Amino acid sequence: MIKKWQKKFAIILMFLISLTSLTSVHAESNDPTMKKVQDKGVLTVGLSADYAPYEFHATVDGKDKIVGTDIDIAQKIADDIGVKLKIEEYGFDALIGALKTGKIDMIISGMSPTPERLKEVDFSDNYMTVEQKVVIRKEDKDKFNSIDSFKGLKVGAQKQSTQEELANNELHADTVSLQRLPDIILQLQNNKIDGAVIEGPVAEAYVAQSNLFTIADGISFENEKKGTAVAIPKNSTDFLDSVNKSIKEIKDEKLLDTYKEDAYKYMFNEESFFKKYGSFYLKGTAYTVFLAFVGVLFGAVIGAILALMKLSKNKLFKFFSICYIEYVRGTPLLVQIFLVFFGSNVIGFDLSALAASCLALSLNSGAYVAEIIRAGINAVDKGQTEAARSLGMNQFQSMKLIVFPQAIKNILPALGNEFVTVIKESSVVSVIGVSELMFQGGVVQGASFKPFLPIMIVSLIYFMLTFTLSRILGVAERRMGTND
């Protein structure tokens, strides 16, 4: 009897174990995106944080923080999955590239599904539907009262956005497409364009902050209401279901109204401009100097190697050096930054934006420094080499002990000028979200709704950096001349 019960118990136990195993198999997602997020314990969200009230920078408890309605939505999605939230900033038109190369897990940046975007990524259900508005100068209020009023005129819109489509297809305007909204507002303020197509909540925020602008009356688009959704990688069904579930809860519980109220508190903070944004400029300056220092330091090492290869009698070394220098000098730095940042993922290296920027600047600087060093070596009297050889030194020893030290002394002013150049060129890394000076200026533009003042301050800081460095280099050069 006991054995009979033992057999039954064993059968029941085996059934329960198999049921548990089956359940766990179903619980573990086959979706690569969901699996990646769960394994890391982090949801990485990409956005362009210059789009208040959706996402923008604010000083919270003395620290720089990205806030806004989209951030609260992203936090809700992360909490529902049971992972931490990580924010990565990019230029708006770099977001889909970052998603497709695996730099981020999803985009939540006021992005609307369009046929072109749907070919590249999938979208969640809409979490918000907004009307599109045309912002104009107040003095032009009577001039623009219908869609036909803008035909053939210059109208600004954010690049690769729904607003750009409306400006092209419905306003039939000469569309000026820019990457960042604050730049569009600045062009409107300076009479470079006649209007700007902007999402309703953002347009209202700009109008509320400035007495220069108003929203054009009588403008009605056929596709005026556009849904805003979360972009995710293709074929991420489990991840998409999870995101849609969170969005449904946000709608059902009307959480978006609460998120908007929280965002408005940070938008309309009455602190003084420099007290509110001074730390942004300090951070940007520190990053700019760091990038320039790293770029020139490693660029000098790369340049020295390339210069010696170019002067080498080995045809393979010489050919490689010439090809590298000509290619780098013949392509824009911005292209090189994108190649390093996005290309690193393709070959299996997940470089951060800062690491990719340092590498790209070093590789770029190396090509220019190589020519500086080569010229410095050629400037050393050949008699120095002959004298070294007559003393019994081989080619390596004469180069190391006699020629190279003199060449370096001759080219130090040129290397200093390269440092000044890299300080200015480092501004292009802002497109991949590195918090250098130009990036921080854009952040302040978006958060303060002041399109001109933040960039004017950036220009003054750049001038102070380069002017001070140039004076220091001048003093050093004069002292070296005296020592000679």
N, C-alpha and C positions, 0 to 999 in steps of 0.2 A: 504493500500500500504506500509505504514511504517512498519507495523507488519510483512508483507511478507519479506521485506528486512532484518528485525531484525532476522527472522527465518533463512534466508540464511546465514547471517553473523555469527549466532551462530553455524550453521552446519560447515561452513568453519573454524571457530575458533577451534571447537572441533576436526576437522580433522587435523589441524596443531599441536594441542597439542598432539594428539595420535601419529602423525608422529615423533614429537620431542622425545616423550617417547620411541618410537620404536628404534629411532636412538641411544639414550643414552644407551638403553639396549644392542644394538650391540656393542657400543663403549666400554662398560665395559667388560673386558676380563673375560672369565670363566677359563682361564689358571691359575692354582694356583701360578706358578712362576712369571708370569707377574703381577698378582694381588698383590702378596707379594712385588715385587719391586716398583710398583706404589704406594701402600699404605704407604710403608716406605719412599718413595722418595729417595731411595739409592740403587744403584746397587753394590753388594759386589762381588768382583772378587778375586779369589784365584790364587796364582802363587808362583813359586820358583825363587826368585830374585838373581840368581847367574849364569845367562845365557845370558851374553852380546852377541850381541846387542839387544836381545829380551826384557829382563828385568834385570836390575841391579841397584845397589845403586850408587848415585853420590851426591856430594855436590853442591847444587844449591842455590846461594845467601846466602851462609853460613849455609844452612840447609840440613840435610840428606833427600834425596828424591829418590823414585824409578822411574827410567826413562827407555826408550827403545821403540822399535816399538810396542810391545804388549800392552804397557801402552797407547800409542796414539790410538791404535785400540779400546781398552776398553773405553777410554774417548769418542771416536766417538760414540760407541754403547750407552753409558750412555746419551750423549747429544741428540741423536736421540729419545731415549725413553722419555727424559725430566726429568731425575733424576741426582742426584749427584753420583760421583764414589768413592767407598771405596775399598782400597787394603788390602788384608789379605795374609800374607806370611806363607807358610808351606814347609816342605820337599816335593820333587816332588812326592814320593810314598804315601804321605798322602793326596794328593789333591782330589782324587776321593772319598775317605772316607769322607772328609770334605763336598764335594758336595752332597753326598747321605744322609748325616745327617742334611743337611740344614744350615751348618755353612756359606756356600757361595752360591751365585746364579749362578756362572759360573766359568769355568777355562779357562784362556788364558795364556799358559806357554809353547809355542812351542810344543804342544801336537798333536800327529797324531792319527787319527782314526784307531783302530785295531779291529779285530773280538772280542777279549776278552773285550776290553773297551766298545764296542758297546752293549755288553750284560748288562752293568751296567748303561751307560749314553748315551745320544744322542749327535750328533755332528752337527755343522753348516757346510755350504759349506766351502771349503778350502779358506783361505785368503792368503795363500802363498804356493808355491811348491818349495822345495829345494832339492839339491843333497846331498847325504851322502858321507863323506870323511873319510879316515883313516889317522890320524896324527901319525907320527913316529919320532924317533930321527934322526937328520940329518946324523949322522954317519952310520945309517942303510939304507940309501937311495938306495944303489945298492942291498941290501939284499931282499927287498920287492918290487916286480914289478908285482905281479899277486895275484889273490884271493887265489890260492893254497899255496902261500908263508906263509900264516898265519895258515895253518892247524895244529891243535894240540898245537899252541903257545898261550900264555896268551894275550888276547886283552880286553881292558877296555871298558865299556859302562855304561850309566846311567841306573839304575834299573827301570824296567817296562817301557822301552822306545822302540821306533822303532829300535834304534841303537843296543839294546840288541838282538832283533830278528835277525837282519842282521848278527851280530857276531856269533850267534848260528847256523843259518840256511844256510848262504851263505859262511862265512869265515870258518865255522866248527872249530872255535877256542875254546880254554879253556877260556870261558868268565868270566871276573872278573866284577861282577855287583856291582856298588857303587851308593849311593844315590845322591852324588853331583859331578858335573863335575870337579871342582878344585881338588878334591881328586884323580880323574882319571889321571889328568895331572901331579899331584905330583908323582903318582906311575910310570908314563911313564918317568918322569925326573930322578927318582931314580932307573931305570932299573928293576922295579918290574913287569912290563908288557912290551910287545913289540910294541903295537899299541893301538890306541883309536879310536873307530868309533864315529864321531861327525858330526852334521849338518854343511853343507858347510860354511855359514856365520860365525858361531862360530869358526870353525876350522881355517878359514882364519884370524880371529881376534887374535887367540892364536899364530899362526905362525908369524903374523906381529909384535907381542909384544916380541917374544923371538927368538934368533938365535939358540936355541937348537933343534927346531922342524921344520919339513917340512911335506908336504902332499904327501903321497905315490902315485907314478905314476903308471898307468896301472891297477888301481883297478876299476873295473866296476861291480856294483851290478845289478842283474836282476830287482830288485825293487828299483833302485837307487833314483828315484824321489818320495819323500813322501810329501803328503799334510799336512799342518798344519791348524788346525781348532779350533773352540771354543767348549768346552764341556759344556753341560747344562743338567739339570735333565730330566729324562724320561717323555714323554707325556706332554711336554711344547710347544705346537704347536704355540701359539701366540708369545711367547717369541722367539722361533726358527725363525719364520718369520721375526720378528723385527731385530734379529741379522743378518740374511741372507741379509736383505735389506741394512743394514749398510755396510756389507762386499761387496756387489755389487757396492755400491757407491765408496768405497775405491778402488776397482779394476778399475771401469770406469774412475774415476778422477785421477788414478795413484798416490794416496796419500801415498802409501807405500814407494815410493822413497823419498818423503819428510820426512817421519818418520825415515827412515834409516839415512839420512843426519843429522837429529837432534841428533840421538843416537850416531853417530860417534864423534860429537863435545864433548860429555861428556866422551867417551871412551878414547880419545887420548889427554886429558888435561895434560899439561906439569908441573903442580904443583908438589912440593916435596911430597914424600910419606907420611910423618908425618903431613904435613900441610893439605894434602888432606883427610887423613883417621884417624887422631888423635881423632877427635870427636866421631868416631865410637867406639873406644876402651873405651873412657870415659863413653859413654852411656852404653856399655856392662858391664863395671865394676859396675856401679851404679845398674843396674838391677840384677846382680849376688849377690851383697851384700844384696839388698832388699829381693830377693827370699830366701836367706839363713836365714836372720833375721826373716822373717815371718814364714818360715818353722820350725825353732827351737822354736820360741816363742809359736806358736799354737801347735806345736808338744809336747812341755813341758806340756801344759795344757791337751792335749789328753792323753799323757803318764802318767800323774799323776792320771787321772781318771781310766785308764786301770790298772795301778799298784794297786790301791786301790781295784778295782773290782777283780783282781787276788788274792789278799790277803784276800778277803772277805769270810765269811763263807756261803754266799748265793751261792748255786751251779749254779744257772742260770747266775749270774754275772760272776762267775769264768769261766764257760764254754764259755760265749761270749768273755771274755777277752783273753782266751787261743786261741780260734779259730781265732780271729782277728790278734793277734800277730803272730801266726804261718803262717797264710795266707800271711800277708804283708811281713814278713821276707823271705817267701819262693817263692815270685814272683818278677821278675825284676821291677825296678822303671819305666822303659820305658813302660812296659805293663800297669802299674797302671796309668800313665799319659794319655795313650790312652783311658783307660776305663773311667777315669773321664771326659776327654775332649769330646770324642764322645758319651759316655754313658749318659752324662748330657742332651744332646739333646733328646735322646730316651725317657727320663722320663719327658721331658717338661721344662728343665732348659737350657737356652742358655748362658752358661758360656763363657767368653772371654778366650783367650789363657793364659793371665796372671793370671786371677782368677783360672782357672783350674790348672795351674802350682802350684800356692800357696796352693791350697787345696790338691793336690796330694802329694806335698812335706811335708805338715803338717801331713797328714794321715800316710805317710811312716815314717817320723821322730818319730811320736807318738809311733809307735810299738817298736822302738829301745829305745826311752827314757823311756818307760814303764819298760823295763827290767833293765835299769840303776837305776831308782827310786826304784824299788822293791828290788834290791840288796842293795841300800843305806838304806832302811827301815830295812831290815833284819840284816844289819851291826850294827844297834843301839842295845846296850846291853838291853836284855829283862828286866833287873833289873830296867831300867828307866821306863818302862811301869808299872811294879809292884809297884814302888814307887809312880807313878802318881795315880794309882788306890787306893793305901792306903791313899792318901790325899783326896779321895772322888771324883776324876774325873771319868767320864764315858769313854768308849772306844773312842768316837769321840773327847772329850776334850783332852785326853792324846795323841791321834794321832796328833791333830791340834797344841797343845801347847808344847809338849815335844818331840815326836818322829820325826815328819815331819821336823821341823826346823833343827834338827841335821842331818837328812838324806840329806837334801838339801845342807848343808854345806859340807858334805862328797862327794857329787856327782858333785859339781860345776866344777871341772877339767874335769870330763867325759862329762858333758854337753858342755863345751867349745870345747872338741874334736869333739863332734857331730856337732857343728857349722862349724868346719873346714871341716868335711866330707860332709856336705850339700852344702858348697860352691863348692866343686868339683863335687858332684853328680848333681847339678843344671844344668850342661852342657847338660844333656839329653833333657831338655825342648826345646832345639833349634828346635827339629823336628816338633813342632807344632807352630813355628814362634814367640816364645818369644825372645825379642832382648837382651838376656844375652850375656856374653862374647864370648862363643863358636859360637853362632849365628853370632855375629858381625865379628868374625874372618873369618867365611865362606863368609860373605858379601864382605869383603875386598878382599878375594881370588878371588871371581867372578868378582869384578869390576877392580882389578889391574892386573889380569892375572899372579899374582905371587903366586904359590901354596904353597911355603915353608915359606917365611918371615912372612906373617900374622899370621900363626899358631904358629911360634916360639915366636912372641910377646905375643900372648895369653898365652902360657905356662909360660913366664916370669911374666906376671901379676898375674896369678894364684899362682905362687910360692911366689911372693911378698905379696899377700893377706894372704896366709896360714902361711907363715913364720912369718910375723908380728904378726898375731893373736896368733900363738903358743908361741911367746916370751912374749906377754902380759899375756897370761894365765899362763905361767911359773912364771912370777913376782907375779901375784895375788896368785898363789898357795903357793909360798914361804912366802908371807906376812901372809896368813891365817895360815900357819904352825907356824910362829913366834908368832902370837896372841894366839895360843893354849898353 
